[in-house]
Structures are given as C-alpha cells and as structure tokens.
Amino acid sequence: SLVLSPTLYKSGMDKKKSLGHCKKPVVGMQVFPDFGRLLVLCDGNLEVLNLYTLDQTAPFGDKGKGVNIFCSRKGSPDYRFCVQSKKRLYFYEYTGTFELYKELVLPENISRMEWVGNTVCLGFKKEYALLDVETGQTHSLLACERSEPLIRMVEVGEMVLGYMEDVGVFVDFQGNPTRGNFQWGAPPSSVGYYLPYLVSILPPTPVKESGGNLSQSSSTITTGGIIQVHNILNQKLIQSIPFPSPPPFSFSCLSDSRGRGEFPLLASST
C-alpha cells in the first residue's frame, strides 16, 4: 500500500528582481532550465531573463508586446511555447533565437491556456475548450462556472480545471473525471504542479475586524494571503503557508517549470 509522508518542507527566497518599468503585477512566468532562461509577462510585455542572475537578455521581439497570456508545451523535449494576443495564437520554438512557426485565429479572447502534445486547453469566459494545433479546430470540453477559468496540466492527458470558484476537478481530454474533486479555502489566483503536489496561491482577503466594545466601530484589515499544498493522490490539503498581515507584499503568480516539478518561482505584485 502507498504511505503518504507527512513531512513539511521549508522554503526560502533565493533571488529577487524588481521590474521597475512595470506598473502592474507579473501575471505569467515560465522557466526553461535547460538553457537558463526565464520568460516573464508583465504589463503586456514578454521579457526574457537569465534564470540564474535575473538579468535581462536579448529582447523577445515585436510579438512580445501586447501579450495577454502565454504557455509552454508540457512534457516535450523541444522548447515550444504559445503566445496569445487579442484573438490570435502565435506558436514559437526556441533554437537559440525565438522562431515563429505557426499562427491561429480564435473565435474570442481567452484568459488561460495549457499546451501538451498537439492539444491546447483554452479557458474562455464561459467554458473550457480543446484546440488541435495541427488543424486549428476547437471543440467544447466543460462549462466554466467561476469568474475566471483556471487550468493546470498534471499528467499527460490529465488536467485540473477550476469548475466553481473554490472547487477543482481532475479531467481527461474527453471531460471525464479522473480523480476526486478538491476544495480550496478561497478562489486561487495561480496554481503550479510539483509531482505529486498541487500548489495554489490564495490572494489577500479583506476581513472585517470588530472593535473591543459596542461603542467601537468595525474596521477592515487585509490578510496576507496563503499558499496551499494539496496531494493529488488523495486530494487532501497537506500544508497551508500564511503570509504576514498586513502583507508587505502579495504573490500574484507561480511557475512550475514546464510541468516537470523544477525551479518553483513566485512573483509578487510589489
């Protein structure tokens, strides 16, 4: 029988860098450890940083501006990734430089996507759909009943989707359940996968604090947010890491290194 270890892991900051020219939080990151690069999306600009020094390297190019979201091709030995701008998808391969090799048009804008094999899972406003990269055809997968779609590949042919605001479901590419559902403490803003753990960022939450007596009015404070760790084998919450309140900063984005469980990275909004 399988025995799940109760071990809790310590974490710490290794490096940090301020993107001073960005006025908004970082909304996307992707690690490419094999060639030491980190792609960062901030203020609609896709930037290329040295993974180990966080210094900026050669610029991405014209298609790196006005970007909404991007993702890499999971579980693949090549270095391909997809960039979404307006209603178009641009497919690139890194071979020392970033080479555009395919462009597809979408029926409407998306806010999340994940890519494995020849299939991209798309998060539209009201539903999840699958796109065949070779043919450009899409078909519906599952309804989305939360304010923002949430997608994370966990295994080849299996992903976790945000079904309702605080409920995640594991499904295959036909929309069939593959494991039990699980529940977050609040709607997560970002999710990463580190076999066999699903790591989620729960953003800061305003909470009303009552005064010490009836004559004192209540006030509103902001919690520092939480990182939650679930084990996908039994869907149980195994660790919660709270941040200080009031928070000195809040995390906005989590990267999981092409789904291989290496180089966990967090980006803060300040």
N, C-alpha and C positions, 0 to 999 in steps of 0.2 A: 504494500500500500504506500501511497505517497504521503510523506510527512512534510508539512509546511513549516519552515523555520520562522520563529517569532523574532529573529534578530532585527534590531532597528539600526539604521545606518546613519552615520554622522555626515554632515555636509558643510562645505565652507566655500568662500569666494576665492577663486584663483586669479582672475584678472577682470578688469572692468575698463570700459571706454565710454566717454561721453560723445554723442553725436551732436555737437553744439549747433550745427546748422539746421537740425530738425526741430520743428515746433510741436510735433505730435509724437505719441509713444511709438516704439517699434512694434509692428504688427506681424512680422514674419521673419524667421531665421532658418537657415539650412546649412548644416555642417558637411563639408567634403573633406574628411580627414586624410584621404589618400594623397591629395595634392595640396593640403594645408590651406584651404580656403573656407571662408565663412560668408555666405550671402545674407544680407540684411535688408529688409524692406522698411522704410521709414519715410513718411510724407510723400508717398507715391514714387520714391526713388529707390531703385535696386542697386545696392552698393556691394562691392567685393572687398573683403578684409582678409588680411593674413590671420589664420586661425590662432597662431601661437603668440603673435605680438599685438594683434588687433589693429595694426596699421593698415591704411587704405592702400590697395594695389591698383592695377590698371582699371579704368572705368569700364562699366558693363557695355555702354553704347547707347544709341538713341532709343532703343526699345526698353531701356531700363528706366524710362521716365513715364509717369502716368500709370504706373502699375498698381493694380488693386490687390492681387494675391499671386503667389507662385508656389510650386511644389516640385520635388524631385521624383524620379522614377524609383520606387521602392523595390528592394530585392533584386537589383540588376547590377551586373558588373560594369556597365557603362555609366557615363556621367551625363545623363539627360535630365532635363527639367522643363517645366511648362510655366509660362508667364501669362497671366490674364490681364488685359487692358481693355476697358469698355466691353464690347461684346465679341472680343477676339481672343483666341488662344494662340500663343507663339511657342513652338517647341524648339529647344536648343540642345546641342551636345557640346560638351567641353572637351577639346582636344589640344589644349594649350591656349586656345582662344575660344570664345563663345560663338558657335556657329548656328545660325537659324536654318532649320531644315524643313519646317512644316508650319502652316498657318491654317486655323479653322475658325469658322464663324459660329457663334452661339445664338440661340433664339432670344435669350435675355441674359442680363448680368447674373453672376454668381458671387457668393461671398466665401465659399470654402471649396476645396478640391483635394483629392488624393489620387496618386497615379501608381498603378502596378501592372506589369506586363503591357498589354495593348489596351488596357481599360483605365479610364479616368472617372472616378466618382465625383459628381458635381453636386454642390449644395445650392439649389435655387431657393427662392423665398418661401415657397410652399411645399417643395418636395425635393427628394434626392433622386438623381438620375445617373445612368451609366453611359459613358461616351466611348465608342470604339474609335481608337486613334487612327486605324487604317482606313476605315470607311467614312468617318465623320458622323455616323449615325448615333442618335441618343434614344434611350428608352427609359421610362419611369421605373423606379425601384421601390420607393417608400415615401409616404407622406411625412412632412416635417411639421410638427405641432409645437415648435418653440420659436421664439422671436428671431433667433439666428441659427442656421444649420451648424452642425459640428460633426466632423469626420476624422477618423484616425484608423489607418490600416494597422492591424495587429499581427496577422499572418497572411501568407499568400492566399488570396481568395476569401479573406475574412476581415471584417472591419467593425468598429464600434461607431454607432451613429447616435447623435443626440435626438431622441424621439420626442420627449417632452422637455420642459425647461431643466428639470433636475434628474431625468431618467435616461440612462444609456442602454442601448440594445446592441447585441452582437449578431450580425447577419452575414450571409454569404452573398455572392453576386446575383443570386436569384431572389434575394429578400427574405430567405428562410432563416429563422433563429438558429444560432449555433451554440449558444451558451445561455445561462440565466441572465436576466436583467440586473442592473445595479443602480443605486441611487446616490447622487452627490448631495452634499449638505446645502448647496445653492447652485445656480446655473454657472458652470465653469466658463472661463474666457479662453482657455487654451489647454490642450491635452497632449501628452507625449507618451510613448510606449518604450519600456525597457524590460524585455523579457524576464519574468512573466508579470511585470508590474505596469499598471496604467497610472500615470502621474498627472494630476489635474491642478490647475490654478483656479481658485475661487477668489474673485476680486474683493476689494474692500467693500464693506457694507455699512450704511448709516444705521445707527441704533439709537433709539430714544432712551435717555437716562433720566430717571425721576429724581427730584430733589429729596433732601433728607426729611422734610416735613411737608405738611399740606400747604403751607404758605409759599413754598418754593416751587417754581415752575420747572417743567422738564426741559432738558436740553438734548441736543443731538450730537453724538460722537461717532467717529468712523473707526471701525475695526481695521486691523492691518491686513486682512485677507489671510488665506490658508492655502497651503499645498496639501492635497490629499493623495494618498497612495492606496490603490486597490490591487488585489491579486486577481488576475483574470481567470485563474483556475477554479476559484470558488466564489468570485465576485465580491469578496469581503473587503471592507475597509481595514487596512492593517496599520496605517500611520497617518496622523494629521500634524502638520508643522505650521503653527500660527506665527504671524508676524506681529511686531510691536504695535500697540495702539496708544496714541495716534501714530500712524505709519510714517517713518522717514522717507519711504518710497513704496511704490506698489508694483508688483511684477505684472507685465502685460503679455508676455509671450514666452513660449517654451519650445526648444528644438530638440529633436531626438535622433539626429544623425542618420537620415535616410532609413529610419526604422530598424537599425541594427543594434540599438542599445548602447551607443558610444557617445562620449562627449555631451552630456546633458548641459544645456545652456539656458539661462534665464535672462530676459530683458526687462528693465524697469521703465516706468513712464517718466522718471526724473533723472 
